[in-house]
Amino acid sequence: MRNFNFKTKGSVIRTVKEPIIKKKKMSLDRLTYLGVVCFIAFISLRFTYLSLNVINGNGQIVFKKTAVKFTDDIRIDKFFVIEGSKVKKGDTLFTYHVEKERENATIIMQGAESRSKIQRDVLAFEKEILMRETKLTTLQVNMNNLRIRYDQMMELVLLEVKTKVALDNLKLEKNNLVAQIQQVKLEIEGLKKIKNQYRTIGNSLLASYRPSRENFYYISPVDGISGTINFVPKEVCYRQQDVLTIHDSKTVSIKAYFGQKHAKQLKPNTLMKIHFQDGSSSMGRIESSYVSTYALPSEFQKKYEPTERNIVLDLVPISHEDEAVWRKLYLMDVKLEINRWKFYN
């Protein structure tokens, strides 16, 4: 067997020491890059958190209100309050009268017809009276002529030119004429009396056809603050329109609007965070919800988008401190926030 001998000579491979590279200091570009990456990561995480966990809604701070409306058309005469005035139960808020245009128009038409008929009847009476007065004048002229003839006949009878029979005939004719004159005078007097009575009755009848206007006073049924006044004096308020509203400042709440897809998370007594326009925040609790959905108010509706129907809730404050804050921000819009998986305690 052949023997192998290994060389004991040292290896020709040698190692070379690498030069030490100094670490570069953090540059501005690297800082900017890291900052942009962190910002994008923060925005992404925040967007994901808000999208998956946070439910947003809109709301408005309101007081419990009483709307003043009528079942008939009315015309406002005078207001005794202005918007924002404190109102106590029993205070007079305004005066008004019932506006019955259709009934008044019918009354006016009936009155015009009655007035026309009365005028025609009065003219007929005056015509009859005029005819009687003309007849009376004729009879009186005939009476004067008859008296002249009677005096002449008397002289002829005394001279025995005419007989007494002729004089008696004239006397009988004279008596008949006197009776006719007396009859016509009585007829004229009766017609004038009837005409005056008819005119008096007619005026009374026409007075009943005048449109009625009775002023009424509206008395406040509750304590509170007068809200929006929708009309001015002398303006007509049609039935079922709100004349004004009375807000009860003791019962403040928030009317909240949420999308229909969040119905499962909107349960009674759920707490939510409320963000005010001035940057402050508060807590509220869901007291009740409405059975049906309602159109989103115009101030919350996005422009040029179809009207949305939202779930409507009533929120109440969870403490007296929150209630005091809400009362100062009456009618202000607020932003609402609920967590899906972690609610505020």
C-alpha positions as CSV (number, residue, x, y, z in Angstrom):
1,M,0.0,0.0,0.0
2,R,1.3,3.4,-1.0
3,N,2.1,5.8,1.6
4,F,0.8,9.4,1.5
5,N,2.7,12.2,3.1
6,F,1.0,15.4,3.8
7,K,2.9,18.6,3.4
8,T,3.5,20.4,6.6
9,K,4.2,23.7,4.9
10,G,2.1,26.6,6.0
11,S,-1.0,27.6,4.1
12,V,-0.7,30.2,1.4
13,I,-4.2,31.7,2.1
14,R,-4.0,34.7,4.2
15,T,-6.7,36.9,5.8
16,V,-6.9,40.6,5.3
17,K,-8.4,42.9,7.9
18,E,-11.3,44.9,6.6
19,P,-11.2,48.6,7.2
20,I,-13.5,49.9,9.9
21,I,-16.5,51.8,8.4
22,K,-17.7,54.6,10.6
23,K,-21.5,54.8,11.1
24,K,-23.1,57.7,9.5
25,K,-25.0,60.1,11.7
26,M,-28.8,60.5,11.2
27,S,-29.4,62.8,8.3
28,L,-32.3,65.2,7.7
29,D,-33.6,63.1,4.7
30,R,-33.7,60.0,6.9
31,L,-35.5,61.9,9.6
32,T,-38.0,63.2,7.1
33,Y,-38.6,59.8,5.6
34,L,-39.1,58.2,9.1
35,G,-41.5,61.0,10.0
36,V,-43.6,60.6,6.8
37,V,-43.7,56.8,7.4
38,C,-44.8,57.3,11.0
39,F,-47.4,59.9,10.0
40,I,-48.9,57.6,7.3
41,A,-48.9,54.7,9.7
42,F,-50.7,56.8,12.4
43,I,-53.2,58.1,9.9
44,S,-53.9,54.6,8.6
45,L,-54.3,53.1,12.1
46,R,-56.5,56.0,13.2
47,F,-58.7,55.7,10.1
48,T,-59.0,52.0,10.7
49,Y,-59.8,52.5,14.4
50,L,-62.5,55.1,13.6
51,S,-63.9,53.1,10.8
52,L,-64.2,49.8,12.7
53,N,-64.7,50.9,16.3
54,V,-66.2,54.4,16.4
55,I,-69.8,55.2,15.4
56,N,-70.3,58.9,14.6
57,G,-73.6,60.8,14.7
58,N,-75.0,64.3,14.7
59,G,-77.2,66.0,17.3
60,Q,-78.7,69.2,18.5
61,I,-79.3,70.4,22.0
62,V,-83.0,71.0,22.6
63,F,-85.5,71.7,25.3
64,K,-88.8,70.0,25.7
65,K,-91.2,72.2,23.7
66,T,-94.9,72.9,23.4
67,A,-96.0,74.0,20.0
68,V,-98.9,76.5,19.8
69,K,-101.2,75.7,16.9
70,F,-104.9,75.9,16.1
71,T,-107.5,73.9,14.3
72,D,-108.9,77.0,12.6
73,D,-107.4,79.7,10.6
74,I,-106.6,82.7,12.8
75,R,-105.2,86.2,12.4
76,I,-102.7,87.4,14.9
77,D,-103.5,90.8,16.4
78,K,-100.7,91.5,18.8
79,F,-97.8,89.7,20.5
80,F,-96.9,90.3,24.2
81,V,-93.6,88.3,24.1
82,I,-90.5,88.1,22.0
83,E,-88.2,85.2,21.2
84,G,-86.2,84.2,24.2
85,S,-88.6,85.7,26.8
86,K,-89.2,83.9,30.0
87,V,-92.8,82.8,30.2
88,K,-94.8,81.7,33.2
89,K,-98.0,79.6,33.2
90,G,-101.0,82.0,32.9
91,D,-99.1,84.7,31.0
92,T,-100.9,86.2,28.0
93,L,-98.7,85.5,24.9
94,F,-100.8,87.1,22.1
95,T,-104.3,88.1,21.0
96,Y,-106.0,86.8,17.9
97,H,-109.3,86.3,16.2
98,V,-110.7,83.4,14.2
99,E,-110.4,84.0,10.5
100,K,-113.4,82.4,8.8
101,E,-113.0,83.6,5.2
102,R,-115.4,81.2,3.6
103,E,-118.1,81.8,6.2
104,N,-117.5,85.5,6.1
105,A,-117.7,85.5,2.2
106,T,-121.0,83.6,2.4
107,I,-122.3,86.1,5.0
108,I,-121.3,89.0,2.8
109,M,-123.0,87.6,-0.2
110,Q,-126.2,86.9,1.8
111,G,-126.0,90.4,3.2
112,A,-125.6,91.9,-0.3
113,E,-128.7,89.9,-1.5
114,S,-130.7,91.0,1.5
115,R,-129.7,94.6,1.1
116,S,-130.7,94.6,-2.6
117,K,-134.1,93.1,-1.7
118,I,-134.7,95.6,1.0
119,Q,-133.8,98.5,-1.3
120,R,-136.2,97.1,-3.9
121,D,-139.0,96.8,-1.4
122,V,-138.3,100.3,0.0
123,L,-138.4,101.7,-3.5
124,A,-141.7,99.9,-4.1
125,F,-143.1,101.5,-0.9
126,E,-141.9,104.9,-2.0
127,K,-143.5,104.4,-5.4
128,E,-146.9,103.6,-3.8
129,I,-146.6,106.6,-1.5
130,L,-145.8,108.8,-4.4
131,M,-148.9,107.5,-6.3
132,R,-151.1,108.1,-3.3
133,E,-149.7,111.6,-2.9
134,T,-150.4,112.4,-6.5
135,K,-154.0,111.1,-6.1
136,L,-154.3,113.2,-3.0
137,T,-153.2,116.3,-4.8
138,T,-155.8,115.6,-7.5
139,L,-158.5,115.1,-4.9
140,Q,-157.6,118.3,-3.1
141,V,-157.7,120.2,-6.4
142,N,-161.1,118.7,-7.1
143,M,-162.2,119.7,-3.6
144,N,-161.1,123.3,-4.1
145,N,-163.1,123.4,-7.4
146,L,-166.1,121.7,-5.7
147,R,-166.0,124.4,-3.0
148,I,-166.1,127.1,-5.5
149,R,-169.0,125.5,-7.3
150,Y,-170.8,124.9,-4.0
151,D,-170.5,128.6,-3.1
152,Q,-171.8,129.6,-6.5
153,M,-174.7,127.1,-6.2
154,M,-175.5,128.5,-2.8
155,E,-175.9,131.9,-4.3
156,L,-178.1,130.6,-7.1
157,V,-180.3,128.7,-4.6
158,L,-180.7,131.9,-2.5
159,L,-181.7,133.8,-5.7
160,E,-184.1,130.9,-6.4
161,V,-182.3,130.3,-9.7
162,K,-181.4,126.8,-8.8
163,T,-183.3,124.4,-6.6
164,K,-182.1,123.0,-3.3
165,V,-181.8,119.5,-4.9
166,A,-178.8,120.7,-7.0
167,L,-177.2,122.1,-3.8
168,D,-177.7,118.8,-2.0
169,N,-176.1,116.9,-4.9
170,L,-173.0,119.1,-4.6
171,K,-173.0,118.6,-0.9
172,L,-173.1,114.9,-1.3
173,E,-170.3,115.0,-3.8
174,K,-168.3,117.1,-1.4
175,N,-168.7,114.7,1.4
176,N,-167.7,111.8,-0.8
177,L,-164.6,113.7,-1.9
178,V,-163.7,114.5,1.7
179,A,-164.0,110.8,2.5
180,Q,-161.7,109.9,-0.4
181,I,-159.1,112.5,0.7
182,Q,-159.2,111.2,4.2
183,Q,-158.8,107.6,2.9
184,V,-155.8,108.5,0.8
185,K,-154.2,110.3,3.7
186,L,-154.6,107.3,5.9
187,E,-153.1,105.1,3.2
188,I,-150.1,107.4,2.8
189,E,-149.6,107.5,6.5
190,G,-149.8,103.7,6.7
191,L,-147.4,103.1,3.9
192,K,-144.9,105.5,5.4
193,K,-145.1,103.7,8.7
194,I,-144.7,100.3,7.1
195,K,-141.8,101.6,5.1
196,N,-140.0,102.9,8.2
197,Q,-140.6,99.7,10.1
198,Y,-139.4,97.6,7.2
199,R,-136.3,99.7,6.9
200,T,-135.6,99.3,10.6
201,I,-136.0,95.6,10.5
202,G,-133.9,95.5,7.3
203,N,-131.1,97.3,9.0
204,S,-131.2,94.9,11.9
205,L,-131.1,92.0,9.5
206,L,-128.2,93.5,7.6
207,A,-126.3,93.9,10.8
208,S,-126.5,90.2,11.4
209,Y,-124.8,89.6,8.1
210,R,-121.7,91.5,9.1
211,P,-118.6,89.2,9.5
212,S,-118.1,88.4,13.1
213,R,-114.8,89.2,14.8
214,E,-114.3,88.3,18.4
215,N,-110.8,88.8,19.9
216,F,-109.3,86.0,22.0
217,Y,-106.3,85.9,24.3
218,Y,-103.9,83.0,24.3
219,I,-102.7,82.1,27.8
220,S,-99.5,80.1,28.3
221,P,-100.2,76.6,29.6
222,V,-96.7,76.0,30.9
223,D,-93.6,77.7,32.3
224,G,-90.6,78.1,29.9
225,I,-88.9,80.2,27.3
226,S,-90.6,81.5,24.2
227,G,-89.0,80.0,21.1
228,T,-89.3,80.9,17.4
229,I,-92.2,83.2,16.6
230,N,-93.3,82.3,13.0
231,F,-95.7,85.1,12.3
232,V,-96.0,88.9,12.7
233,P,-99.1,90.9,13.8
234,K,-101.9,91.1,11.2
235,E,-100.7,87.9,9.5
236,V,-102.9,84.9,9.0
237,C,-101.8,81.6,10.6
238,Y,-103.5,78.7,8.9
239,R,-104.7,75.6,10.7
240,Q,-102.0,73.2,12.1
241,Q,-99.2,75.8,11.6
242,D,-97.1,76.6,14.6
243,V,-97.6,80.2,15.9
244,L,-94.7,79.8,18.3
245,T,-93.1,77.3,20.6
246,I,-92.6,77.3,24.4
247,H,-89.4,75.5,25.5
248,D,-89.1,74.0,29.0
249,S,-85.6,74.9,30.1
250,K,-85.8,72.4,33.0
251,T,-85.8,69.4,30.6
252,V,-82.7,69.7,28.3
253,S,-81.8,66.9,26.0
254,I,-80.1,66.2,22.7
255,K,-81.9,65.0,19.6
256,A,-79.4,62.6,18.0
257,Y,-79.3,61.3,14.4
258,F,-77.5,58.1,13.5
259,G,-77.4,56.0,10.3
260,Q,-79.8,53.0,10.1
261,K,-76.9,50.5,9.8
262,H,-75.9,51.3,13.5
263,A,-79.3,50.2,14.9
264,K,-77.8,47.3,16.9
265,Q,-75.4,49.5,18.8
266,L,-78.0,52.1,19.7
267,K,-79.6,50.5,22.8
268,P,-81.3,52.3,25.7
269,N,-78.9,53.5,28.4
270,T,-75.9,53.3,26.1
271,L,-73.3,56.0,27.0
272,M,-71.8,58.2,24.3
273,K,-69.3,61.0,24.1
274,I,-70.5,64.4,23.0
275,H,-68.2,67.0,21.3
276,F,-69.3,70.7,21.3
277,Q,-68.4,73.3,18.8
278,D,-66.1,75.1,21.3
279,G,-63.9,72.0,21.6
280,S,-65.2,70.8,25.0
281,S,-66.9,67.4,25.5
282,S,-69.4,65.8,27.7
283,M,-71.2,62.5,28.3
284,G,-74.8,61.5,27.6
285,R,-77.1,58.5,27.8
286,I,-79.6,57.2,25.4
287,E,-83.0,57.7,27.1
288,S,-85.4,56.7,24.2
289,S,-85.6,56.1,20.5
290,Y,-88.3,56.9,18.0
291,V,-90.3,54.1,16.3
292,S,-89.9,55.4,12.7
293,T,-87.0,57.0,10.9
294,Y,-86.9,60.6,10.0
295,A,-85.3,62.7,7.3
296,L,-81.9,64.2,8.3
297,P,-82.2,67.9,9.1
298,S,-80.8,70.2,6.4
299,E,-78.0,71.4,8.6
300,F,-76.7,67.9,8.8
301,Q,-77.5,66.9,5.2
302,K,-74.6,66.9,2.7
303,K,-75.2,69.2,-0.2
304,Y,-76.2,67.7,-3.6
305,E,-76.8,64.3,-2.0
306,P,-80.2,62.6,-1.6
307,T,-82.0,63.1,1.6
308,E,-81.1,60.4,4.2
309,R,-83.4,58.9,6.8
310,N,-81.9,58.4,10.2
311,I,-82.6,56.7,13.5
312,V,-83.6,59.4,15.9
313,L,-82.7,59.2,19.7
314,D,-83.2,61.3,22.8
315,L,-80.1,61.8,24.9
316,V,-80.1,63.0,28.5
317,P,-77.1,64.2,30.6
318,I,-75.7,61.8,33.1
319,S,-75.0,64.4,35.8
320,H,-76.1,67.9,36.9
321,E,-72.8,69.4,35.7
322,D,-73.4,68.1,32.2
323,E,-77.0,69.3,32.3
324,A,-75.8,72.8,33.2
325,V,-73.4,72.8,30.3
326,W,-76.0,71.6,27.9
327,R,-78.5,74.3,29.0
328,K,-76.0,77.0,28.1
329,L,-75.5,75.6,24.6
330,Y,-79.2,75.5,23.6
331,L,-79.9,74.8,19.9
332,M,-76.2,74.3,19.2
333,D,-75.1,71.4,16.9
334,V,-72.9,68.7,18.4
335,K,-71.0,65.6,17.3
336,L,-71.7,62.3,18.9
337,E,-69.4,59.3,19.3
338,I,-69.9,55.7,20.4
339,N,-67.4,52.8,20.6
340,R,-68.5,49.5,19.2
341,W,-66.6,47.3,21.6
342,K,-65.7,49.6,24.5
343,F,-68.2,51.9,25.9
344,Y,-67.6,54.8,28.2
345,N,-68.1,54.3,31.9
